[in-house]
Amino acid sequence: MPKLTHFEIPADQVDRAVKFYTKVFDWDIQKDEASSEEYWLVTPKEDEPEVTAGIVSRLYPEDATVNTRSEERRVGKECRS
């Protein structure tokens, strides 16, 4: 079964989005100082699944949330992720 591994949320006002998601979901969100764009990393809590996330400044009006998932495929006796 596919498993969500990463998602990115584009925001028009990143600071406002960071405050909102921190308050609503109690996420730990830190600015990625190494990034050349305004990008904020969401760190999962210890008791949450292995999902990472980011909040990024929206570049275009049609930008939407990006979801990344892993897929497990069975090929013969071998299993690849």
C-alpha positions as CSV (number, residue, x, y, z in Angstrom):
1,M,0.0,0.0,0.0
2,P,1.4,3.5,-0.9
3,K,2.6,5.4,2.1
4,L,2.8,9.2,2.4
5,T,6.4,10.2,3.0
6,H,6.5,14.0,2.3
7,F,4.3,16.9,1.5
8,E,4.8,20.6,0.7
9,I,2.3,23.4,1.4
10,P,2.6,26.5,-0.8
11,A,1.6,29.7,1.0
12,D,1.0,33.3,0.0
13,Q,2.0,34.5,3.5
14,V,4.5,32.0,4.8
15,D,4.9,33.5,8.3
16,R,1.1,33.4,8.7
17,A,1.0,29.8,7.5
18,V,3.8,28.8,9.9
19,K,1.9,30.3,12.9
20,F,-1.4,28.7,11.8
21,Y,0.0,25.1,11.4
22,T,2.1,25.4,14.6
23,K,-1.0,26.4,16.5
24,V,-3.5,24.0,15.0
25,F,-1.3,20.8,14.7
26,D,1.5,21.7,17.2
27,W,4.1,21.1,14.5
28,D,7.7,22.1,15.0
29,I,8.5,24.4,12.0
30,Q,11.9,25.9,11.4
31,K,13.2,28.1,8.6
32,D,15.7,26.2,6.3
33,E,18.6,28.6,6.3
34,A,20.4,26.6,3.7
35,S,17.6,27.0,1.2
36,S,17.9,29.7,-1.5
37,E,14.1,30.2,-1.4
38,E,11.8,30.8,1.6
39,Y,11.4,27.2,2.8
40,W,10.3,26.0,6.2
41,L,10.9,22.5,7.4
42,V,8.2,20.6,9.4
43,T,9.8,18.2,11.8
44,P,7.6,15.2,12.8
45,K,7.0,14.5,16.5
46,E,8.5,11.3,17.9
47,D,5.1,9.6,18.2
48,E,4.1,10.5,14.6
49,P,4.7,8.5,11.5
50,E,7.9,9.0,9.4
51,V,6.4,11.9,7.3
52,T,8.3,15.0,6.5
53,A,6.9,18.3,5.3
54,G,7.7,21.8,4.1
55,I,6.0,25.1,3.8
56,V,7.2,27.1,0.8
57,S,6.4,30.6,-0.6
58,R,3.8,30.2,-3.4
59,L,5.3,31.3,-6.7
60,Y,2.2,31.0,-8.9
61,P,-1.5,31.3,-8.1
62,E,-2.1,27.7,-9.4
63,D,0.6,26.2,-7.1
64,A,-1.0,23.4,-5.0
65,T,0.0,21.1,-2.2
66,V,2.6,18.5,-3.3
67,N,2.4,15.0,-1.9
68,T,5.1,12.3,-2.2
69,R,4.5,8.7,-1.5
70,S,6.5,5.5,-1.5
71,E,5.2,2.5,-3.3
72,E,5.9,-1.1,-2.4
73,R,5.9,-3.4,-5.4
74,R,6.2,-7.1,-5.3
75,V,8.2,-8.7,-8.0
76,G,8.5,-12.5,-7.6
77,K,9.9,-13.2,-4.2
78,E,11.7,-9.9,-4.0
79,C,10.1,-6.7,-2.6
80,R,11.3,-3.2,-3.6
81,S,10.4,0.1,-2.0
